Amino acid sequence: MVSVREMTEADIPAVSTIRVAGWRSAYAEIVPRSYLDAMSAEQDARQRRSWFGRPRGRVSDLVAVDESGRVSGWVCLGPYRGDGPPPQRSGEIYALYVRPELIGTGVGRALTDAAHLRAAELGFSTTWLWVLKDNTRARRFYEHAGYTADGAVTSDDYDGIPLEEVRYVRYP
């Protein structure tokens, strides 16, 4: 059984550990090993702490916790950050990570459902996200959650290797 709640500052070490482990697991065959090896939960936590204390407007961090209170996943959402066609009242899921050993147990679904509820509470009429083109497991997950690729593509550089991301949208 999992429940979802607001992230607290005390959750930062667990969230950073989940994020780094999630990258190393999900992107092992996609992102250059040098980039993944350079990631550190401690460095991520330092940066996350600096963000956490600042006013963040309509940005929301939610964590999934198990029955013992252990953080098992994290989602971050807020206003759409892109330019161009998305309508003004658009939200975006910036990040969604689950402890790799818990993938397929419903934690990601619980976080996604909670993110959709929060997006509605924040007044977002649509929700967008970007996912690495070659991350087929994540793409299937989002498609099952009602997202559709809209044809937009961008590219980011990871240790000199450009990797394509595709944009997905979900309407209420």
TAJO-V239485 format. One record per residue. RES is the residue in one letter. PSI is psi in radians with two decimals (* if undefined). OMEGA is omega in degrees with one decimal (* if undefined). NEAR is the number of other C-alpha atoms within 12 Angstrom. Layout:
# TAJO-V239485
res=RES psi=PSI omega=OMEGA near=NEAR
res=RES psi=PSI omega=OMEGA near=NEAR
This chain:
# TAJO-V239485
res=M psi=2.38 omega=-179.2 near=16
res=V psi=2.53 omega=172.9 near=25
res=S psi=2.79 omega=-178.0 near=27
res=V psi=2.37 omega=179.8 near=32
res=R psi=3.00 omega=175.0 near=27
res=E psi=2.49 omega=174.5 near=26
res=M psi=2.48 omega=174.3 near=29
res=T psi=2.94 omega=178.0 near=21
res=E psi=-0.56 omega=178.5 near=22
res=A psi=-0.35 omega=179.9 near=18
res=D psi=-0.19 omega=-173.2 near=28
res=I psi=-0.85 omega=179.7 near=32
res=P psi=-0.74 omega=179.8 near=26
res=A psi=-0.76 omega=179.7 near=32
res=V psi=-0.76 omega=179.9 near=40
res=S psi=-0.70 omega=177.0 near=36
res=T psi=-0.75 omega=178.8 near=30
res=I psi=-0.74 omega=-178.9 near=38
res=R psi=-0.86 omega=-178.8 near=37
res=V psi=-0.79 omega=178.0 near=34
res=A psi=-0.66 omega=178.3 near=29
res=G psi=-0.77 omega=176.9 near=32
res=W psi=-0.85 omega=-175.8 near=33
res=R psi=-0.55 omega=179.7 near=28
res=S psi=-0.93 omega=-174.1 near=26
res=A psi=-0.55 omega=-172.4 near=29
res=Y psi=0.27 omega=-175.6 near=29
res=A psi=-0.65 omega=-178.8 near=19
res=E psi=0.15 omega=-175.1 near=18
res=I psi=-0.92 omega=-176.9 near=25
res=V psi=2.47 omega=179.9 near=29
res=P psi=2.40 omega=-179.4 near=21
res=R psi=-0.65 omega=-179.5 near=19
res=S psi=-0.67 omega=178.8 near=17
res=Y psi=-0.81 omega=-179.2 near=21
res=L psi=-0.71 omega=179.8 near=24
res=D psi=-0.50 omega=-179.5 near=19
res=A psi=-0.24 omega=-179.7 near=18
res=M psi=2.55 omega=-180.0 near=24
res=S psi=2.30 omega=177.4 near=22
res=A psi=-0.61 omega=-179.8 near=26
res=E psi=-0.78 omega=178.5 near=20
res=Q psi=-0.76 omega=178.3 near=18
res=D psi=-0.75 omega=-179.1 near=24
res=A psi=-0.70 omega=177.3 near=25
res=R psi=-0.80 omega=-179.7 near=19
res=Q psi=-0.74 omega=-179.9 near=18
res=R psi=-0.70 omega=177.6 near=27
res=R psi=-0.71 omega=-179.8 near=22
res=S psi=-0.61 omega=177.8 near=15
res=W psi=-0.65 omega=-170.3 near=18
res=F psi=-0.64 omega=-177.3 near=23
res=G psi=-0.15 omega=-177.7 near=14
res=R psi=2.66 omega=171.8 near=12
res=P psi=2.33 omega=-174.5 near=10
res=R psi=0.20 omega=177.2 near=15
res=G psi=-2.19 omega=-176.4 near=14
res=R psi=0.43 omega=175.3 near=23
res=V psi=2.37 omega=-176.0 near=30
res=S psi=2.28 omega=174.6 near=34
res=D psi=2.22 omega=178.6 near=37
res=L psi=2.54 omega=176.3 near=42
res=V psi=2.57 omega=171.1 near=43
res=A psi=2.36 omega=178.5 near=43
res=V psi=2.56 omega=178.1 near=30
res=D psi=-3.07 omega=-176.0 near=22
res=E psi=-0.45 omega=179.3 near=12
res=S psi=-0.01 omega=-180.0 near=11
res=G psi=0.06 omega=179.3 near=18
res=R psi=2.30 omega=178.7 near=23
res=V psi=2.22 omega=-178.1 near=36
res=S psi=-0.14 omega=178.4 near=42
res=G psi=2.93 omega=-176.2 near=48
res=W psi=2.48 omega=173.0 near=45
res=V psi=2.48 omega=176.9 near=41
res=C psi=2.31 omega=179.1 near=37
res=L psi=2.85 omega=178.6 near=39
res=G psi=-2.84 omega=-179.9 near=34
res=P psi=2.57 omega=177.5 near=32
res=Y psi=2.33 omega=-174.3 near=33
res=R psi=-0.10 omega=-174.0 near=23
res=G psi=3.01 omega=174.0 near=21
res=D psi=2.98 omega=169.5 near=11
res=G psi=-2.46 omega=-161.9 near=10
res=P psi=-0.46 omega=-176.1 near=16
res=P psi=2.46 omega=-179.4 near=26
res=P psi=2.80 omega=-175.3 near=20
res=Q psi=-0.61 omega=-177.1 near=18
res=R psi=0.72 omega=-177.5 near=23
res=S psi=2.44 omega=173.3 near=32
res=G psi=2.95 omega=179.7 near=39
res=E psi=2.37 omega=168.5 near=43
res=I psi=1.98 omega=-178.0 near=40
res=Y psi=-0.62 omega=-175.9 near=28
res=A psi=2.53 omega=174.5 near=34
res=L psi=2.05 omega=-179.7 near=42
res=Y psi=2.49 omega=178.7 near=40
res=V psi=2.54 omega=174.0 near=42
res=R psi=2.22 omega=-175.3 near=34
res=P psi=-0.65 omega=-179.1 near=24
res=E psi=-0.16 omega=-179.7 near=18
res=L psi=0.03 omega=178.1 near=24
res=I psi=2.31 omega=-179.8 near=24
res=G psi=0.05 omega=-178.4 near=15
res=T psi=-0.01 omega=179.8 near=19
res=G psi=-0.10 omega=179.9 near=25
res=V psi=-0.82 omega=179.3 near=33
res=G psi=-0.70 omega=178.5 near=37
res=R psi=-0.76 omega=179.1 near=31
res=A psi=-0.73 omega=178.4 near=32
res=L psi=-0.74 omega=179.6 near=40
res=T psi=-0.79 omega=177.9 near=40
res=D psi=-0.76 omega=178.8 near=27
res=A psi=-0.66 omega=178.1 near=32
res=A psi=-0.68 omega=178.5 near=41
res=H psi=-0.72 omega=176.2 near=36
res=L psi=-0.78 omega=180.0 near=23
res=R psi=-0.69 omega=178.3 near=32
res=A psi=-0.76 omega=177.9 near=36
res=A psi=-0.74 omega=178.2 near=25
res=E psi=-0.58 omega=-179.7 near=19
res=L psi=-0.04 omega=177.1 near=24
res=G psi=0.28 omega=179.6 near=21
res=F psi=2.26 omega=-178.8 near=30
res=S psi=-0.40 omega=176.4 near=25
res=T psi=2.78 omega=177.4 near=33
res=T psi=2.32 omega=-178.1 near=42
res=W psi=2.84 omega=171.7 near=40
res=L psi=2.81 omega=176.0 near=42
res=W psi=2.48 omega=179.2 near=38
res=V psi=2.49 omega=177.5 near=38
res=L psi=2.31 omega=-176.8 near=32
res=K psi=-0.69 omega=-176.6 near=27
res=D psi=0.02 omega=179.0 near=20
res=N psi=1.32 omega=-173.5 near=24
res=T psi=-0.59 omega=179.1 near=18
res=R psi=-0.80 omega=178.9 near=18
res=A psi=-0.69 omega=179.9 near=33
res=R psi=-0.75 omega=176.2 near=26
res=R psi=-0.74 omega=179.4 near=19
res=F psi=-0.86 omega=-178.5 near=23
res=Y psi=-0.64 omega=177.3 near=31
res=E psi=-0.69 omega=176.0 near=22
res=H psi=-0.42 omega=178.8 near=17
res=A psi=0.09 omega=176.0 near=26
res=G psi=0.13 omega=178.9 near=23
res=Y psi=2.62 omega=178.0 near=29
res=T psi=2.34 omega=174.4 near=25
res=A psi=2.33 omega=-177.2 near=25
res=D psi=0.09 omega=176.9 near=19
res=G psi=-0.25 omega=179.0 near=15
res=A psi=2.44 omega=-179.5 near=23
res=V psi=2.48 omega=173.4 near=19
res=T psi=3.03 omega=-179.2 near=19
res=S psi=2.43 omega=173.9 near=18
res=D psi=2.66 omega=-178.6 near=18
res=D psi=2.24 omega=177.3 near=15
res=Y psi=1.80 omega=-177.5 near=21
res=D psi=0.81 omega=175.5 near=15
res=G psi=-0.01 omega=-179.9 near=13
res=I psi=2.05 omega=177.1 near=15
res=P psi=2.28 omega=178.0 near=16
res=L psi=2.33 omega=-178.8 near=23
res=E psi=2.48 omega=172.2 near=22
res=E psi=2.53 omega=176.4 near=26
res=V psi=2.59 omega=-178.3 near=28
res=R psi=2.44 omega=177.5 near=32
res=Y psi=2.67 omega=179.0 near=37
res=V psi=2.56 omega=174.8 near=33
res=R psi=2.17 omega=176.2 near=31
res=Y psi=2.64 omega=-179.8 near=24
res=P psi=* omega=* near=19
